[in-house]
Amino acid sequence: MSVKKNFDVETNTPLSFWNLYGSMGRKLMATLMGILLVYGIVYLATLIRNNLRTHDVIGMADKMERTITVEGEAKVAVTPDIAITTMGMTAEAKTVSEAQQKNTDVMNTLLSRVKALGVDKKDAQTTNYSIFPLYDYQNGKQTIRSYQVSQSVTIKIRDLTKANDIIALAGEVGANNVSGLQFTVDDRDAYREKARQLALKKVAEKRLALAQTLGVRLQSIVSYNEYETSGEGKANYAYGGTFENVGSGAAPSIESGSTDIGMHVSVIFSVQ
């Protein structure tokens, strides 16, 4: 069995593995190096081009977008459907337990009477309960004189015909704190939406007038902002009464009056 060998044609000697394939490897390596060189040149040219573009805009201000802001505001008159007030008791005694007992007796009676007038339990919420020591100062010494216990509840009155009766309870049961009677609307969303639509109608009218007057076109909306401008209804005292009357058991005649729910809208348009 004979083994075929490759020979160098010039020297007629057998070629080794490296002699046979070395020239091919060198050609392949040269080709790869050429490809890498081309990629390197392209990459370097791209960097130079990008740097030149950056240099061209250095010191130039960004293009300002021309805009016009149009605002509108509208209010809807609403008759309040709920009243909110805060009622409470402050009691003082030599011991904490005694002060707490005085406070609890009055507040439990108050809440029981409020419930009897149709106020649901969820509409009477405790908003404060505190205990403080009261001090005397003699000869540079501090001694505890007594303790003060305060409790208050916020009451939501849904039946406004009962507002006078509920306020009068403070004097009847001995509650000595009544404040913050306020008339408002329980569900404001529908009224906000109505005020918003009226305000947007004003914006649309202003937009058309400005476009015609200035000779421009107000195109797409760049931004939109809104906020409520409403004020809560305040209590009206038919006979000029004040809450000072409550301590004697007499409550002023209270009328809910009316309140406004308003929306302010601001729209920025692009100018063309």
N, C-alpha and C positions, 0 to 999 in steps of 0.2 A: 504494500500500500504506500503510495507516494503522497507527500504533503506539498501542496502548491505554495510557492513563496513568491513574494513580490521583490523585484530587483530594480536597483537604480540603473537606468538605461545608459548613463555615462560611464559608471564604474563597473557595471554588471555585478554589483554586490547586493546581497539581500538587504531589504529595508526593514528597520525595526518599526514597532508600533508608533512611536513618537515621530520617526522620520516620515511615516506614511500620512499621519493625520495632523501633524503640527502646522503645516501650511494652511490647511482648511480652518483650523482653530484661529490662526492669526487673522485670516480674512473675516471670519465671523466677529472677532473682537473689534476689528477695525470698523466694521459696519455698525456695531452697537455704539461705539464711541462717536461715530458720525451722527447717529440719531440723537444721542444725548446732547451733542454740541448744538444741533439745530434747535432742540427744545430749550436749551439754555439761552440761546440768542433770542428766541421768541419771548421767553419770560422776562429777560432784561429789557427788551423793547417795550413790553407792556408796562413795566414799572416806570420807565422813563416817560411814556405817554401819560400815565396817570399823574405823575408828579408835575408835568407841564400843565395839565388841566387844573390841578389844585392851585398852582402858581397863578394862573390866569384870573381866578376869582378871589384871591387874597385881597382883603380890604374893601370888597364890594358888599354892600348891604343886601340882605335878603329882600326879595320882592314883596312889597306890602300888598296884602289883599284888601281891596276896597270893600268896606261894609257900611251898613247903616242900621242903627238900632231903633226899633219901633216898639213903643210901650203902650199898654192899655190897662185900664182899671175899671172894675164894675162892682156894684154892691147889690145884694138882694135883701129886702126887708123881710124879717122873719119874726113870727110870734114865738117866744120861748115856750118850750113844752116841759121843762124841768127847772127846779130851783135847787141850789146846793147851799147848805149852811153848816157851820161848825158849832157844836154845843158841847159844854163840858163843865167840870166841877173841880175846884181847888179846895182841898180841906187841910186843916192844920191841927196837930195834936201833939201831946207829949211823947208819944211813942209812934213808931211806924205802923204797927198793927192797928192802933186806934184811928190814925189818920186814914189808913186804907179802908177801914170799916165805914167811916163817915162817907168817904168818896164812893165806895161800892154801893152803899144804900141808895144814894141819890142817883147814881148812873144807872143802876138796875131798874129803878122806878121810871127814870126817863125813857130808857129803851123799851120798857114794857108799854108805856103810854104811847110812844111813837109807833110801835107795832100795832097797837089797837087802832090807830088812825089810818092804817092801811099801808104803812111803809114796810116793804119786804126786808127780810133780814140781810140780804146781800147789799141793800142800799144804805145800811148803817155800818160804817167801818171805823174802827178805832184807829186814830191817827197819832195819838200821843198818850204815853203813860210814863210818868216820871216821879221820882222820890228825891227830895232834897232836904238836907238838914239846915236848920236856921240857927244862927249863932248869936251869942251875946259877947261883947268885948268889954271887960272890966279889968283895970289895973294891968293892962298889957296881956291879959289871958283870954283865951278863946274857949267858950263853953257852948255846948249845944243847948239851945233854948227849947226847940221843938222840931217837928218834922212836917214837911209839906208834901202832900200827894196830889198830883194833877193828872186828870184824864180828860180826853176830848174825843168826840166822834164826829165824823163828817156824814151828814145825812143828805141823801138825794131824794127830793120830793117830786114824785111824778104827777101826783094829783095836785095841781096848783091851787085848787079851792081849799086845800088843807094847810096851805103855807102859814096863814095867820094862826091857826090852831096849834100847829107844831111849834112855832116860835113862842107862843104863850105858855107852852109846857115848861119852859125854863123857870119862869117865876112860880109856877104851880108846884114843881117838885123841888125847887131850891138849887137848881143849877145856876152857877154864878158867872159863867162864861158863854157868851153868844157872839159870834162874829162871822163875817164873810158871806152874808146872804148874796147869792148871785144867780141871775136867771140866764139860762143858756139853752142850747138845742142839743138833744141827746144824739141824734144821727145827723151829722153835718155834711156828709158826703154829697147828697143830692143837691143841697143848696150851693156847695162849693162848685159843683159841676155847672150849675146854671150860671153862677157868677163868672166862671171861667169862659163859658161860651160867649157871654156878653162882652167880656174883655177882649176875646179874640176877634169878635166882630169889629170892635173899635180898631184893633191892630190892622185888620184887613182894609178898613176904610182909610186909615192913615197911610198905609203902604201904597194904595192906589193914588191918593192925593200927592204924596211925595214924588212918586214916579212921574206923574204928569207935570208937576211944578218944576222939578229938577231936570227933567228930560233924560232920565236914566231908567234902566230896567232892574228891578229888585228880583233876583232869581232865587237860588236855593237858600234854605235855612242853614246858617252856620251854627247857631246855638239857640237854646230856648231855656228860659228860667221863669219860675213863678213862686209866689208866696201869698199866704192869706193875710188880709188886712183887717180882719174882723175884730170888733171889740165886744166883750161880753156885756149882756144887759145888766143894768144896775137896778136895785130895788127902788121902787117909788113909794113914798109914804104919803098916803092920801090926806092925812091930818097933820103932817109935819112931825110925826113921832120919831123917836130915836130909840135905840136899844137900851137906853137908860130906864125906859119904862118897864122893861122885862122883869127887873128885880122885884117889882111890886105886883107882878102877875098880870099886868096889862101890856098887850102887844100892839104895835102900830098896825093900822090897816095897810096892807101891802098890795101893790098892783105890779104885775109882771111887765107891763109896757111892751116894747118891741126892741129888737136888736138887729144889727146888720151883719151879714156874712159877705165878705168881699174877697176878690182875688186880683192880684197885680201880676200881669204877664209881660215879659220882655223877650222880643224876638230879634235876632241879628240876621240880616239878609246880606247876601253878597250882591255887589253892584256891578252891572255890565252896561 
